[in-house]
Amino acid sequence: MSVVSLVIGVITQGSMNIVDFFANPLAFAAEYAGKGYGGELKPSVFAQLGLTTSYIVIVLGGILYGASKKKRVLLLAFLPSLLVMLLQSAKGLFFFSIFMFIAGILLVRLYNKTYYLLTFKELKKLLIYGSLVLPIIIMSFLSRGLQHETNMDIIIHRIMRFSISYSSGHLYAFSDWFSDRYLSDSFFSYKQEEFTAGFYSLMSFFRMFGDDREVLLGVYSEYFEHEFHLKTNIYTVFRGLITDFTLIGSLIMACFLGFICNLFFYRLLCSKANAFYIVFFIFFVGIAYQSYIISTLMWLTIPVVFTFLTLFLFVYFKMNNKLRY
């Protein structure tokens, strides 16, 4: 369902023809990415269904792989996110999927009381799988304006710039924003131009209750750029928290959320097959990884998937008589 929906979602975008992908995959992905950045993509039920089911597949895939170690589960779990990276030149879903998948494996280990992260054998497997996926990631980078470039020096330089921007740009961007906001003139200067009360951190819930204030495609209009090394408009979850709750308020929110996460993890260890705590743990790992963006809860898809998975596991445990209150 996920794969078919993703393919149909791409085909429904007007001039997009799936046959063109096999003729020139880089040009195809570049065209789709260009439409996305230009705001030309049409709303599609299939595209949304494909994205939603992609999250469901990776969460259940991580749990199944943790319990079975079957390679076909690994392949099938990542198939939708790999397809998105190939067809749409979008890497975010794939990297997010990696951590959701790992969370599923860690969950199984918690229940099996095997408290370790990686063995040497698993590290070797990780390096092998990473090397297999690397060409697809490079293709995704090439489709961002390099599909017609023939100069290898320019290609290598641009790929390095993309890699640095994706992996580290948010750190420098937030540091620059924070310094400009609070450390101007060599002393601490507190200022808060706006107070959005959680809008950036919990945007999906605001949208759910009818908040229709306009937000730019990339949320922040300013770009941080350092010579030719990196360029980004990603400023980490901390900028969203500070904008929403002020500097002091963001620290209070961090303490409160930390307490809640700690409590839920404790309840996970004390409970037998509790659907809510299981899903919360998996999403916590994914959201913690994705703290480089404003907030994973910007997208309504996340609470929808969270709710569906909680209900699904609840019914599954109930049917198998494994749920303990």
TORKOL-4160 file (C-alpha; in steps of 0.2 Angstrom, whole numbers, padded with zeros to 4 digits, m for minus):
325
<pt num="1" X="0000" Y="0000" Z="0000"/>
<pt num="2" X="0014" Y="0012" Z="0004"/>
<pt num="3" X="0024" Y="0009" Z="m0011"/>
<pt num="4" X="0009" Y="0010" Z="m0023"/>
<pt num="5" X="0002" Y="0025" Z="m0015"/>
<pt num="6" X="0019" Y="0034" Z="m0016"/>
<pt num="7" X="0021" Y="0030" Z="m0035"/>
<pt num="8" X="0003" Y="0036" Z="m0038"/>
<pt num="9" X="0006" Y="0051" Z="m0028"/>
<pt num="10" X="0021" Y="0056" Z="m0040"/>
<pt num="11" X="0011" Y="0052" Z="m0056"/>
<pt num="12" X="m0003" Y="0063" Z="m0051"/>
<pt num="13" X="0008" Y="0078" Z="m0051"/>
<pt num="14" X="0004" Y="0084" Z="m0068"/>
<pt num="15" X="0018" Y="0082" Z="m0080"/>
<pt num="16" X="0027" Y="0069" Z="m0069"/>
<pt num="17" X="0028" Y="0052" Z="m0079"/>
<pt num="18" X="0035" Y="0037" Z="m0070"/>
<pt num="19" X="0042" Y="0031" Z="m0086"/>
<pt num="20" X="0054" Y="0046" Z="m0086"/>
<pt num="21" X="0061" Y="0040" Z="m0070"/>
<pt num="22" X="0069" Y="0025" Z="m0078"/>
<pt num="23" X="0075" Y="0036" Z="m0093"/>
<pt num="24" X="0083" Y="0049" Z="m0082"/>
<pt num="25" X="0081" Y="0046" Z="m0063"/>
<pt num="26" X="0091" Y="0062" Z="m0058"/>
<pt num="27" X="0081" Y="0073" Z="m0069"/>
<pt num="28" X="0065" Y="0066" Z="m0063"/>
<pt num="29" X="0069" Y="0068" Z="m0045"/>
<pt num="30" X="0076" Y="0086" Z="m0049"/>
<pt num="31" X="0059" Y="0091" Z="m0057"/>
<pt num="32" X="0049" Y="0084" Z="m0042"/>
<pt num="33" X="0061" Y="0093" Z="m0030"/>
<pt num="34" X="0059" Y="0109" Z="m0040"/>
<pt num="35" X="0040" Y="0108" Z="m0039"/>
<pt num="36" X="0041" Y="0106" Z="m0021"/>
<pt num="37" X="0052" Y="0121" Z="m0017"/>
<pt num="38" X="0042" Y="0131" Z="m0030"/>
<pt num="39" X="0025" Y="0127" Z="m0021"/>
<pt num="40" X="0019" Y="0118" Z="m0037"/>
<pt num="41" X="0014" Y="0101" Z="m0030"/>
<pt num="42" X="m0004" Y="0097" Z="m0029"/>
<pt num="43" X="m0012" Y="0090" Z="m0013"/>
<pt num="44" X="m0014" Y="0072" Z="m0016"/>
<pt num="45" X="m0023" Y="0059" Z="m0005"/>
<pt num="46" X="m0011" Y="0045" Z="m0012"/>
<pt num="47" X="0005" Y="0055" Z="m0008"/>
<pt num="48" X="m0002" Y="0058" Z="0010"/>
<pt num="49" X="m0007" Y="0040" Z="0012"/>
<pt num="50" X="0010" Y="0034" Z="0005"/>
<pt num="51" X="0019" Y="0045" Z="0018"/>
<pt num="52" X="0008" Y="0040" Z="0033"/>
<pt num="53" X="0010" Y="0021" Z="0029"/>
<pt num="54" X="0029" Y="0024" Z="0027"/>
<pt num="55" X="0030" Y="0028" Z="0045"/>
<pt num="56" X="0019" Y="0013" Z="0050"/>
<pt num="57" X="0030" Y="0001" Z="0040"/>
<pt num="58" X="0046" Y="0007" Z="0048"/>
<pt num="59" X="0040" Y="0006" Z="0066"/>
<pt num="60" X="0033" Y="m0011" Z="0064"/>
<pt num="61" X="0048" Y="m0016" Z="0053"/>
<pt num="62" X="0060" Y="m0011" Z="0067"/>
<pt num="63" X="0050" Y="m0021" Z="0080"/>
<pt num="64" X="0049" Y="m0037" Z="0069"/>
<pt num="65" X="0067" Y="m0036" Z="0064"/>
<pt num="66" X="0073" Y="m0034" Z="0082"/>
<pt num="67" X="0063" Y="m0050" Z="0086"/>
<pt num="68" X="0067" Y="m0060" Z="0070"/>
<pt num="69" X="0083" Y="m0053" Z="0062"/>
<pt num="70" X="0076" Y="m0057" Z="0045"/>
<pt num="71" X="0085" Y="m0048" Z="0031"/>
<pt num="72" X="0069" Y="m0047" Z="0021"/>
<pt num="73" X="0061" Y="m0037" Z="0035"/>
<pt num="74" X="0075" Y="m0025" Z="0034"/>
<pt num="75" X="0073" Y="m0022" Z="0015"/>
<pt num="76" X="0054" Y="m0021" Z="0016"/>
<pt num="77" X="0054" Y="m0009" Z="0030"/>
<pt num="78" X="0066" Y="0004" Z="0021"/>
<pt num="79" X="0058" Y="0002" Z="0004"/>
<pt num="80" X="0046" Y="0016" Z="0005"/>
<pt num="81" X="0059" Y="0029" Z="0012"/>
<pt num="82" X="0071" Y="0023" Z="m0001"/>
<pt num="83" X="0058" Y="0025" Z="m0014"/>
<pt num="84" X="0054" Y="0043" Z="m0008"/>
<pt num="85" X="0073" Y="0047" Z="m0009"/>
<pt num="86" X="0074" Y="0041" Z="m0027"/>
<pt num="87" X="0058" Y="0048" Z="m0034"/>
<pt num="88" X="0057" Y="0065" Z="m0024"/>
<pt num="89" X="0075" Y="0068" Z="m0019"/>
<pt num="90" X="0069" Y="0069" Z="m0001"/>
<pt num="91" X="0081" Y="0062" Z="0012"/>
<pt num="92" X="0073" Y="0067" Z="0028"/>
<pt num="93" X="0061" Y="0052" Z="0029"/>
<pt num="94" X="0075" Y="0040" Z="0026"/>
<pt num="95" X="0086" Y="0046" Z="0040"/>
<pt num="96" X="0071" Y="0048" Z="0052"/>
<pt num="97" X="0066" Y="0030" Z="0047"/>
<pt num="98" X="0084" Y="0024" Z="0052"/>
<pt num="99" X="0081" Y="0030" Z="0070"/>
<pt num="100" X="0063" Y="0024" Z="0071"/>
<pt num="101" X="0069" Y="0007" Z="0065"/>
<pt num="102" X="0083" Y="0007" Z="0078"/>
<pt num="103" X="0071" Y="0012" Z="0092"/>
<pt num="104" X="0060" Y="m0004" Z="0087"/>
<pt num="105" X="0076" Y="m0015" Z="0089"/>
<pt num="106" X="0080" Y="m0006" Z="0106"/>
<pt num="107" X="0062" Y="m0009" Z="0112"/>
<pt num="108" X="0064" Y="m0028" Z="0109"/>
<pt num="109" X="0080" Y="m0028" Z="0118"/>
<pt num="110" X="0072" Y="m0019" Z="0133"/>
<pt num="111" X="0059" Y="m0033" Z="0134"/>
<pt num="112" X="0072" Y="m0046" Z="0132"/>
<pt num="113" X="0083" Y="m0038" Z="0145"/>
<pt num="114" X="0098" Y="m0037" Z="0133"/>
<pt num="115" X="0105" Y="m0019" Z="0137"/>
<pt num="116" X="0117" Y="m0015" Z="0124"/>
<pt num="117" X="0117" Y="m0004" Z="0108"/>
<pt num="118" X="0129" Y="m0012" Z="0095"/>
<pt num="119" X="0140" Y="m0027" Z="0095"/>
<pt num="120" X="0155" Y="m0027" Z="0084"/>
<pt num="121" X="0146" Y="m0039" Z="0072"/>
<pt num="122" X="0131" Y="m0027" Z="0071"/>
<pt num="123" X="0143" Y="m0012" Z="0068"/>
<pt num="124" X="0150" Y="m0022" Z="0053"/>
<pt num="125" X="0133" Y="m0025" Z="0046"/>
<pt num="126" X="0129" Y="m0006" Z="0048"/>
<pt num="127" X="0144" Y="m0001" Z="0038"/>
<pt num="128" X="0140" Y="m0013" Z="0024"/>
<pt num="129" X="0122" Y="m0008" Z="0023"/>
<pt num="130" X="0127" Y="0010" Z="0024"/>
<pt num="131" X="0139" Y="0008" Z="0009"/>
<pt num="132" X="0125" Y="0000" Z="m0001"/>
<pt num="133" X="0113" Y="0015" Z="0002"/>
<pt num="134" X="0127" Y="0028" Z="0000"/>
<pt num="135" X="0125" Y="0028" Z="m0020"/>
<pt num="136" X="0106" Y="0032" Z="m0018"/>
<pt num="137" X="0110" Y="0046" Z="m0006"/>
<pt num="138" X="0123" Y="0053" Z="m0018"/>
<pt num="139" X="0110" Y="0052" Z="m0032"/>
<pt num="140" X="0098" Y="0062" Z="m0021"/>
<pt num="141" X="0112" Y="0076" Z="m0019"/>
<pt num="142" X="0116" Y="0076" Z="m0038"/>
<pt num="143" X="0097" Y="0079" Z="m0042"/>
<pt num="144" X="0098" Y="0095" Z="m0032"/>
<pt num="145" X="0105" Y="0105" Z="m0047"/>
<pt num="146" X="0119" Y="0094" Z="m0052"/>
<pt num="147" X="0110" Y="0083" Z="m0064"/>
<pt num="148" X="0117" Y="0091" Z="m0080"/>
<pt num="149" X="0135" Y="0096" Z="m0072"/>
<pt num="150" X="0150" Y="0087" Z="m0080"/>
<pt num="151" X="0164" Y="0095" Z="m0071"/>
<pt num="152" X="0169" Y="0083" Z="m0057"/>
<pt num="153" X="0178" Y="0096" Z="m0047"/>
<pt num="154" X="0162" Y="0106" Z="m0046"/>
<pt num="155" X="0151" Y="0090" Z="m0042"/>
<pt num="156" X="0163" Y="0084" Z="m0028"/>
<pt num="157" X="0163" Y="0102" Z="m0020"/>
<pt num="158" X="0144" Y="0104" Z="m0021"/>
<pt num="159" X="0142" Y="0086" Z="m0014"/>
<pt num="160" X="0154" Y="0091" Z="0001"/>
<pt num="161" X="0144" Y="0107" Z="0003"/>
<pt num="162" X="0128" Y="0098" Z="0004"/>
<pt num="163" X="0135" Y="0085" Z="0016"/>
<pt num="164" X="0141" Y="0098" Z="0028"/>
<pt num="165" X="0125" Y="0108" Z="0027"/>
<pt num="166" X="0114" Y="0093" Z="0030"/>
<pt num="167" X="0125" Y="0086" Z="0044"/>
<pt num="168" X="0131" Y="0102" Z="0053"/>
<pt num="169" X="0123" Y="0117" Z="0046"/>
<pt num="170" X="0110" Y="0118" Z="0060"/>
<pt num="171" X="0123" Y="0120" Z="0074"/>
<pt num="172" X="0131" Y="0135" Z="0066"/>
<pt num="173" X="0115" Y="0143" Z="0061"/>
<pt num="174" X="0107" Y="0142" Z="0079"/>
<pt num="175" X="0124" Y="0148" Z="0086"/>
<pt num="176" X="0124" Y="0163" Z="0075"/>
<pt num="177" X="0105" Y="0167" Z="0078"/>
<pt num="178" X="0107" Y="0165" Z="0097"/>
<pt num="179" X="0122" Y="0176" Z="0098"/>
<pt num="180" X="0114" Y="0189" Z="0088"/>
<pt num="181" X="0099" Y="0189" Z="0099"/>
<pt num="182" X="0106" Y="0188" Z="0116"/>
<pt num="183" X="0125" Y="0191" Z="0115"/>
<pt num="184" X="0126" Y="0207" Z="0105"/>
<pt num="185" X="0138" Y="0221" Z="0111"/>
<pt num="186" X="0148" Y="0208" Z="0121"/>
<pt num="187" X="0135" Y="0206" Z="0135"/>
<pt num="188" X="0120" Y="0197" Z="0138"/>
<pt num="189" X="0104" Y="0206" Z="0131"/>
<pt num="190" X="0087" Y="0198" Z="0134"/>
<pt num="191" X="0074" Y="0202" Z="0121"/>
<pt num="192" X="0059" Y="0193" Z="0115"/>
<pt num="193" X="0050" Y="0201" Z="0100"/>
<pt num="194" X="0036" Y="0189" Z="0099"/>
<pt num="195" X="0028" Y="0176" Z="0110"/>
<pt num="196" X="0019" Y="0162" Z="0100"/>
<pt num="197" X="0014" Y="0151" Z="0114"/>
<pt num="198" X="0020" Y="0134" Z="0106"/>
<pt num="199" X="0015" Y="0137" Z="0088"/>
<pt num="200" X="0032" Y="0132" Z="0081"/>
<pt num="201" X="0034" Y="0118" Z="0092"/>
<pt num="202" X="0017" Y="0110" Z="0091"/>
<pt num="203" X="0011" Y="0117" Z="0074"/>
<pt num="204" X="0001" Y="0101" Z="0070"/>
<pt num="205" X="m0010" Y="0103" Z="0085"/>
<pt num="206" X="m0013" Y="0121" Z="0081"/>
<pt num="207" X="m0018" Y="0117" Z="0063"/>
<pt num="208" X="m0029" Y="0103" Z="0070"/>
<pt num="209" X="m0039" Y="0116" Z="0080"/>
<pt num="210" X="m0040" Y="0129" Z="0065"/>
<pt num="211" X="m0025" Y="0140" Z="0066"/>
<pt num="212" X="m0022" Y="0145" Z="0048"/>
<pt num="213" X="m0008" Y="0158" Z="0051"/>
<pt num="214" X="0004" Y="0158" Z="0036"/>
<pt num="215" X="0020" Y="0150" Z="0037"/>
<pt num="216" X="0034" Y="0150" Z="0024"/>
<pt num="217" X="0039" Y="0134" Z="0015"/>
<pt num="218" X="0055" Y="0133" Z="0024"/>
<pt num="219" X="0047" Y="0141" Z="0040"/>
<pt num="220" X="0062" Y="0153" Z="0042"/>
<pt num="221" X="0066" Y="0166" Z="0028"/>
<pt num="222" X="0084" Y="0169" Z="0033"/>
<pt num="223" X="0098" Y="0158" Z="0027"/>
<pt num="224" X="0114" Y="0156" Z="0037"/>
<pt num="225" X="0129" Y="0154" Z="0024"/>
<pt num="226" X="0147" Y="0152" Z="0028"/>
<pt num="227" X="0158" Y="0156" Z="0012"/>
<pt num="228" X="0156" Y="0141" Z="0001"/>
<pt num="229" X="0156" Y="0128" Z="0014"/>
<pt num="230" X="0138" Y="0127" Z="0020"/>
<pt num="231" X="0121" Y="0136" Z="0018"/>
<pt num="232" X="0105" Y="0132" Z="0028"/>
<pt num="233" X="0089" Y="0139" Z="0035"/>
<pt num="234" X="0087" Y="0125" Z="0048"/>
<pt num="235" X="0090" Y="0132" Z="0066"/>
<pt num="236" X="0086" Y="0117" Z="0078"/>
<pt num="237" X="0072" Y="0114" Z="0089"/>
<pt num="238" X="0079" Y="0126" Z="0102"/>
<pt num="239" X="0075" Y="0141" Z="0091"/>
<pt num="240" X="0057" Y="0136" Z="0090"/>
<pt num="241" X="0056" Y="0133" Z="0109"/>
<pt num="242" X="0064" Y="0150" Z="0113"/>
<pt num="243" X="0052" Y="0159" Z="0100"/>
<pt num="244" X="0037" Y="0150" Z="0107"/>
<pt num="245" X="0041" Y="0151" Z="0126"/>
<pt num="246" X="0055" Y="0164" Z="0128"/>
<pt num="247" X="0073" Y="0159" Z="0134"/>
<pt num="248" X="0068" Y="0156" Z="0152"/>
<pt num="249" X="0052" Y="0147" Z="0147"/>
<pt num="250" X="0061" Y="0136" Z="0135"/>
<pt num="251" X="0071" Y="0129" Z="0150"/>
<pt num="252" X="0056" Y="0126" Z="0160"/>
<pt num="253" X="0048" Y="0117" Z="0146"/>
<pt num="254" X="0063" Y="0107" Z="0143"/>
<pt num="255" X="0063" Y="0102" Z="0162"/>
<pt num="256" X="0044" Y="0098" Z="0161"/>
<pt num="257" X="0046" Y="0087" Z="0145"/>
<pt num="258" X="0061" Y="0078" Z="0152"/>
<pt num="259" X="0051" Y="0073" Z="0167"/>
<pt num="260" X="0037" Y="0067" Z="0157"/>
<pt num="261" X="0048" Y="0057" Z="0145"/>
<pt num="262" X="0057" Y="0050" Z="0161"/>
<pt num="263" X="0041" Y="0045" Z="0168"/>
<pt num="264" X="0034" Y="0036" Z="0153"/>
<pt num="265" X="0051" Y="0027" Z="0150"/>
<pt num="266" X="0049" Y="0021" Z="0168"/>
<pt num="267" X="0031" Y="0015" Z="0165"/>
<pt num="268" X="0038" Y="0006" Z="0149"/>
<pt num="269" X="0050" Y="m0004" Z="0160"/>
<pt num="270" X="0036" Y="m0008" Z="0173"/>
<pt num="271" X="0023" Y="m0012" Z="0160"/>
<pt num="272" X="0020" Y="m0028" Z="0150"/>
<pt num="273" X="0015" Y="m0024" Z="0132"/>
<pt num="274" X="0008" Y="m0007" Z="0135"/>
<pt num="275" X="0004" Y="0000" Z="0118"/>
<pt num="276" X="0005" Y="0019" Z="0122"/>
<pt num="277" X="0022" Y="0018" Z="0131"/>
<pt num="278" X="0029" Y="0007" Z="0117"/>
<pt num="279" X="0024" Y="0019" Z="0103"/>
<pt num="280" X="0030" Y="0034" Z="0114"/>
<pt num="281" X="0047" Y="0026" Z="0116"/>
<pt num="282" X="0049" Y="0024" Z="0098"/>
<pt num="283" X="0044" Y="0041" Z="0093"/>
<pt num="284" X="0054" Y="0049" Z="0107"/>
<pt num="285" X="0070" Y="0041" Z="0099"/>
<pt num="286" X="0065" Y="0048" Z="0082"/>
<pt num="287" X="0060" Y="0065" Z="0088"/>
<pt num="288" X="0076" Y="0066" Z="0098"/>
<pt num="289" X="0086" Y="0063" Z="0083"/>
<pt num="290" X="0076" Y="0076" Z="0073"/>
<pt num="291" X="0079" Y="0090" Z="0085"/>
<pt num="292" X="0090" Y="0098" Z="0072"/>
<pt num="293" X="0074" Y="0104" Z="0064"/>
<pt num="294" X="0061" Y="0116" Z="0072"/>
<pt num="295" X="0050" Y="0101" Z="0078"/>
<pt num="296" X="0044" Y="0084" Z="0072"/>
<pt num="297" X="0027" Y="0089" Z="0078"/>
<pt num="298" X="0025" Y="0102" Z="0064"/>
<pt num="299" X="0017" Y="0089" Z="0053"/>
<pt num="300" X="0000" Y="0082" Z="0057"/>
<pt num="301" X="0006" Y="0065" Z="0050"/>
<pt num="302" X="0015" Y="0062" Z="0066"/>
<pt num="303" X="0001" Y="0062" Z="0078"/>
<pt num="304" X="m0010" Y="0053" Z="0066"/>
<pt num="305" X="0003" Y="0039" Z="0064"/>
<pt num="306" X="0006" Y="0039" Z="0083"/>
<pt num="307" X="m0013" Y="0037" Z="0087"/>
<pt num="308" X="m0015" Y="0023" Z="0074"/>
<pt num="309" X="0000" Y="0013" Z="0080"/>
<pt num="310" X="m0006" Y="0015" Z="0098"/>
<pt num="311" X="m0023" Y="0008" Z="0093"/>
<pt num="312" X="m0016" Y="m0005" Z="0082"/>
<pt num="313" X="m0004" Y="m0012" Z="0096"/>
<pt num="314" X="m0018" Y="m0011" Z="0109"/>
<pt num="315" X="m0030" Y="m0022" Z="0098"/>
<pt num="316" X="m0015" Y="m0034" Z="0094"/>
<pt num="317" X="m0011" Y="m0036" Z="0113"/>
<pt num="318" X="m0029" Y="m0038" Z="0118"/>
<pt num="319" X="m0032" Y="m0051" Z="0105"/>
<pt num="320" X="m0016" Y="m0061" Z="0111"/>
<pt num="321" X="m0021" Y="m0059" Z="0129"/>
<pt num="322" X="m0004" Y="m0050" Z="0133"/>
<pt num="323" X="m0011" Y="m0033" Z="0139"/>
<pt num="324" X="m0009" Y="m0030" Z="0158"/>
<pt num="325" X="m0017" Y="m0015" Z="0166"/>
